[in-house]
Amino acid sequence: MKGLQIISFAAAASAHAIFQKLSVNGQDQGQLRGIRAPASNYPIENVNHPEFACNTNIVYKDNNVITVPAGARVGAWWGHEIGGAQFPGDPDHPIAASHKGPIIVYLAKANNAASTGTSGLRWFKIAEAGLNGRTWAVDTMIANGGWHYFDMPTCVAPGDYLLRVELLALHSASAYQGAQFYMECAQIRVTGSGTNTGSDTVSFPGAYAQNHPGIQLNIYDASGGTSLGGRPYQIPGPAVLTCSGGNNGGSPAPTTLVTTLVTTPAPSPTGGAGAPLYGQCGGNGWSDPTACAQGTCKATNEWYSQCVP
């Protein structure tokens, strides 16, 4: 029996994940650069855990602070282990498909993102993605090869912040403390002309109740699917920051995997108006220039295309 318990525990642990790098406007910022991460991919299950802000047993932390312009398209990359897959063909990379649930993004203002602790910080939500039809945010992240995308709201004030990206796995959430929280923090510096540092702020721990209907629930419907039988899913936490007349930062609705990259021919050398090199040039809902002043418009996913050489 003891041997069976060990095998079962090891199998369960193999399904976990770690947020371990950022991209900004399509530019990968590098493995663990500016990221506070543990070596272990184990979740936290108690919402009142004292290190619920950025995770426990942090062993990876450097002094880099990643520049993120307000309005930028940001990607958070998840891997099964530090570095990615545990082994070639790892079926649980970036996370097991069973670990369905929302992905939520918070900011906390800090004087110095590289040196700040987490005690006393006030967090505000800038993006969230939950359930759309039968597709969870985690489904879309897996389909995107580990990447979860969101927009930095245009009204966020410049300065240093901790960026907290949280994945909530709900496959065992019908039991008390059965939901699994995976979160890490990135050290960022927002640039731009915004003025908002959050008004609907919360503390971690303290923001969530263990029995919140988005934390303790059965996600399986009568057919064995995870659509909640058509019922809406309530994402925990405060409302997403709203920027009047601009980008609110909320993540797009989850989508299925986009398997084909579509390229747009670059304009002639004589040019004309167009997106700059490395600027955004397309994506679902994009209304600005779709031609490139330099380079070719290449899709990263359905929501973001970028001018590349």
N, C-alpha and C positions, 0 to 999 in steps of 0.2 A: 504493500500500500504506500509506503513512504517513497519508494522509487517512482510509482505512478504519480504521486503528488509533485515530485521534482520535475518530471517530464512535462506534466501539465502546466506547471508554473513557467517553465522555460519556454514552452510553446506560446503561452499568453504574452510573455515579455517580448517575444520576437516581433510582435505586431506594432510596436510603438514608433515614435518619431521625434525629431528635434528640428526646430527652426534654426537655421545656421548660416544664412546669407541673404543679402538684399540686392535688388537691382533698382536702378533709378533711371527712368526714361529709357528702359531697355538695356542699360549698361550694368552688367554684373559687377558688383563691388568687391567680390572675392570671398573665398571661404573664411568664415569666422571673423572677417574684418569688421570691427566695431560691434560685434555681437557678444553678448553675455550668455554663455551656454554651459550646461553640465556635460560631463562625459556620459552620463546615464540617460537613456531614453524613457525612463519610468515616469508615469504621470503622477500628478497630485490629485487626490480624490476628496480631500477635506477642504471646503472653501474657506475655512478659517485657519488654514495652515499659515504660520507666521511668515513664510517666504513665498506666499501666493503671488506676489507682484511679478517677479522675474524668474522664478523657479529656485530650487534648492541645490546646494552643492555645486555652485558655479566654479568651474575650473578654467574655462576659456574666457578671458577678458583682456582686451588691449586698450591702448589709449587713443585709438582712432575714433574720430567722429565723422560720420558720413553726411555730406551735404545733400539736402533734399529741397529743391525749390518748391515753394507753395504751388499747387496745381500739378505737380509731377505725377507720372504714373509710377507706382512703386510695386515691386514684387518681393514677396517673402518666400524663400525656398525651404522646403522641408525634406529631410532625408531620414531613412530608417535608423542609421547610425551616423556618428560624426564622419563626414566624408561622403555619405550616400548609402549605397546598397551594402548589406552585410556580406554578400557573396554574389558572384555572377548569376543573373537570373533571379535574384531575390524577389519572391512574390509579394513581400510585405514592404517593398520600397516604392514610394516614400512612406506609406503607412498601409496597414491592412485595409482592404476594401470594406471590411465589416465595421470599421471605426467611423461610422457616419455621424455627421453633426455639423454645427456652424463654425465659422472662423470669424473672430472679432478682433478689432484693432483699436488700441488706445494710445494716447500721448500723455506724458506728464512733464510739465515745465521744470527745468533744472538750471542752476547757475552754470554748471559745467557737466556736460553729459558723460564725460569720461570718468569723472571722480565722484559723482553723486551716489549716495546710497539710495535705498528705496523707502526708508522710514519717513513718514510724514508727507510723502508726495501725494498730490491730488491728480487723478486720472480722468480724462474725458475721452469719450468714444468718437473716433473719426470715420470708422467704416465697419460694416458687418455684412455677412452673407449667411443665410440659413437654408431653408428648404424651399425649392421652387418646383412644384409638381411632384415628381418622384426623384429629383436631383438635389442632393445636399452639397453644401460648399466643399466638403471634403471630397466628394465624388469629382468635382471639377478640378480641385487641386491635384488629385491623382492623375486625372486625364491630361493635365498640363505638365506632367513630369515633375511634380513637386512644387510648382509655382502657384502662389495665390496672389492675385493682383487687386490693387485698390488705388484710389487717387488721394494724394495729400490735399486736403481742402484749401482752396485759394485764400481763405480768410485767416488761416493760422498765422499768428504773429511770428516774426523772425526770432531766432534764438535757439538755445540748446534744449533738447527733450530726450527722454527715454521713450522709445517706441515699443509697445508691448503687443505682440501678436499671439493670440490665444486660439488654440484648436480644442474644441469640446467634443469628445467621442462619446456617443450615447448608446452604444450597443448593449450595455449592461445597466442603463440608467434607471430601470424600473426598481432597482434596489437602492436603499438609502446609502449614500456615498458610493454608488455604483458608476456614476458619471466620471469620466477621466479627463482631466485638464492637462493640456500640454502647452506650455508658454515659455517664451524666452523674450529678452529685450535687446534692442539695438540702440546704439548711441548715435543720435542724429543732430544735425544743425539745419533748421529750416531757414531758408532765405526768401525774401519777397517783401511785400508792402502790407501784409495783413496786420490785423490788430487783435485777433481773438486768441485768448489762451484758455478757453473753456469756461463755461459757467455751470453746466450740469456735471459736476465732478464727483468722484467717488474715491474711496480708499481701498487698497488691497493689502491685507484681507479686509472684509467688511462690506464689499459691494454686493455680494451675492448671499442669498439664503439657500441652505442645502436642499430645501424642499421646493424651491422655485419651480414652476411648471415647465420651464425650459431646461431644468437640470435633473429633476427626478420625474421620469415619465417612461412609458413604454412606446418606443418608436415604431413598433411593428403593427401593421394592420391585419385584418382578418385573413388576407391572402398570403401573409408571410412577407409582404413587401415592407418598405420603410417610408411610405407616403403619408402615414398617420391617418389613412382612410379619408383623405381630403381635408382633414382638420388643419388649421393654421398652426405653425410652430412659433412659439414666443421666445425670441432670443433674450437671454438675461442681460442685465445691465441697463444703464441710462440710455436716453435717446442719442442718436448720432448727431454730432455737431452740424448745425445748419448755417450755411453762408448765404446771406440774402443776395439773390441775383447771380449766384455763381456756383462753383463746384462744391457740393456738400460732402464729398469724400466717400459716400456710401458705395460699397462694392456693387458691381453689376450682378444681376441675377445669375445663378449658376447655369452653366451651359454644358453641352456635351463636348467631347474632344474634337478639336479642330485639327484635322490630319493633313490639310493641304495648305502650304504657304503660298499666298498669291502675291506676285510682284507687279509693280506698276513701272513702266518705262520712265526713266529720268527725262526731264525736259531737255530741250536743245541747249547747247552751251550759251546761247544768247539769253536763255533763261526767262526772266519775268518773275512774278511773285510766286513764292512757293515756300514750303517748310525748309528750315535750315538743315544742314548735315547733322545727324543724330537727333533731330527734332521729331515730334510725333506728326504723322502724315495720314493716319486713318485708324479705323476701329469702329466697332458698333457704337453709334451715337455721336461719332466725331463729326463736327460741322465746320471745322477750319480747313485750311488748304490740304488737299490730298496729293498734290504734285510736289516734287522735291526741287528746290533751287539747285541742289547738288546731290548726286547719288541716286539711289533707287529706293522706292518705298517698299519695304519688306514687312510682312505680317509676322509678329511674334505669336499672336493668338487672335481670337475673334475680336478682342477689345483693344488691341494696341498694335499699330504699325509704326515703323521708324525709318527715317532716311539714313541709309548706310552707304558707304563707298562702293 
